[in-house]
Amino acid sequence: MALWRAYQRALAAHPWKVQVLTAAHLRRCPDNTCVPCIGSLMGLGDIISQQLVERRGLQEHQRGRTLTMVSLGCGFVGPVVGGWYKVLDRFIPGTTKVDALKKMLLDQGGFAPCFLGCFLPLVGALNGLSAQDNWAKLQRDYPDALITNYYLWPAVQLANFYLVPLHYSQVWWSTPVVPATWEAEARESIEPGRQ
């Protein structure tokens, strides 16, 4: 709710700037798969994670990691999650509290485990892991990544499905604060050098 209030304050103070940054992208992407927007937000989330959470500084910033996150946002996360939200909204139409709870349970019980099972190996491949190393890393790190997922995402998705209209849903969960928080918690699961 604090993020939403901050957005509303920014919209009231600088309506033109805020609308240019958000609404223009969403209007061009009515099918809820605004992949450049999602890729940019995931990249921004990685920058926030590296600079504010990990405190790397500009000299130690891992540009390749940020580009990996942008690429994942544009090529995988945007299309997959956008499509999932449309399917979920058709399967469970409505925005009541009960509908939001049903959507969150289906999202976190069915989609999240599958999504992570695809996302983690894709990150490993983009980081240059061999197929064998990637499989071993997935077997080792998947349970921790899924548990970490359940610390944050059920609450985020419940708010998402109850408060945010469908055409803004994907942008809501990909705002830099949420991925940066999750990324800080799950970083060890998606870095290739973890022992």
N, C-alpha and C positions, 0 to 999 in steps of 0.2 A: 504494500500500500504506500509506503514512503516513496518508492520509485515512481509510482503513478502520480502521487501528489507533486513530486519534483517535476515530472513531465508537464503536468497541468500548469504549474507556476511558470515554467519556461515558456509554455505555449502562450500564457497570458502576457508575459513580459516581452517576448520576441516572437509574435505569431508567424511572421513571414519566414524567419530563419528556421524555426522548428518545423513548419509545414514543408519547407523546401527539403529539409533533411529526412523527413519521414513520409508524409502523405504523398509526395510526388512519386516516390519509389513504389509505394503500395498501389497507387492508381495505375501505374504501368504494369503491374503484376497482379491482375485481378484473380488469377488462378492460385494465388497463395504460394507460388514458388519463385519468389523474387530472389533468385540465387546470387546476383551481385551484391544485393543488400545483405543477405545472410553471410556471404563470404566476408564482406567488409566488417560486419559486426563481430564475426568470430575472430578475425584478425585483430580488431580493436580489443577484444576480450583477452587475447594472448598478450598483446602489448601491455594491457593493464596488469595482467598476471605477472609478467616479467619485471615490470617497472615498479609497481606498487606492492605486490605480494612478495615476490622473490627479491626485490631490490637489486636487480642486476646492474642498473646504470646503462647509459647509452653505449658505452664501449663494450660491455659484455652482453649486450642484447643479441639474442640468437635470431637473426633475420630469417634464416631457413625455417625455423620452427614457426614463425609468424606466417610465412608464405605457405607452409604446409597447412596451417589452420584455415587460411583464406581459400586455398585449393579445395580442402575438404568441404568447406561451407558452400562453395560454388558448385562443386562436382558431385557431392554425395549428400551432405546434410540437408541443404535447401530442397532439392527435388524429393528426397525420400521422406523427410518430415512433412513437407508441404502436401505430398500425396497422402500420407498417413492421416493428417488432420482432416482432409476432405473425406476419406473413407470413414473415419471415426465419427465425423459430424453426420454423415448419411446413416451410419449404423445406430447412433444414439443422438437423434436430433433434440435440440432444446438446450436451455441454459439455466435450468433450475439447479438448486443445490444438489439434488439427487442425481440429476443428469451429469453434473460436473464430477460428482463422486464416482459414478459409473465409468465415465470417460477416463478419469485418473486411474482407476483400478485396472481397466483394460489396457491403458497406455503403459502403466508401470509393470503390470503382470505379464503382458504379452509382447508389446512392442519394444520396451526398453531392453529386455534381455537379448532379443534378436538384433536390435540396433547396435548394442555394444559388441555383440559377437561379430558384427561386420565392421564396425568402426575401428576397433583395436587392431585387427589384422591389416586394415587399410593404412592406418598410421604406420604400422611396422613396415609395410611394403614401401611406403613413401619415404621412410627413414633408411631404406636400404637393407632391411633384414632379409635373409634367405627364407625360402618357404619352410624349411625345417626349424630355423630359429624363431620364425614368426609363430609357427604352431606351438612350439615349446613355450614361448612367451605368453601366448593366449591361454594355454592350459594353466600356467602358473599365475597369471595376473587377472584373469577374468573374474574369479570370485571376489577379489578385493575391489575391483572396479565396480562391480554390480552392487556390492554393499555400500560403497561410497556414493554411488548413484542414489541409493535409497535414503541417504541422509538428507539430501537436498531436493531432488526432483519431485517427489510426491507433493510436497507443499507448493512448489512452484507451479506444477501442472494443475493442481486443484484451483489455485488462484487464476491461472490461465484459462481454464475451461469455464470458470464461473464468471469472471469479471471482464474478459477480453473477447471482443467479437472475433469470429473466425478469420477474417481477412487481416487482422492484426496479430493473431496468435503466434505465428512463427517469428515475427519480429519481437514480440514480447519476450519469449524465452531466450532469444538470441541476443538480447541487449547485453552489452559487455559485462555488466555486473554479475549476472547469473553464470555465464560460462567461465568467467575469470575465477569465481568462487569454486565452481566444480573442478576447473582445471587445476587450481592450486591443491585441491584435495586429491585429485586423481593423477597428478603429474607423473608419479613414479610408475603408474600402470601403462603410460603411453610413451615413455622415453625408452629408446632402444638399449641403453647401456646399463639398465638396472640388473643387479645380480640377484 
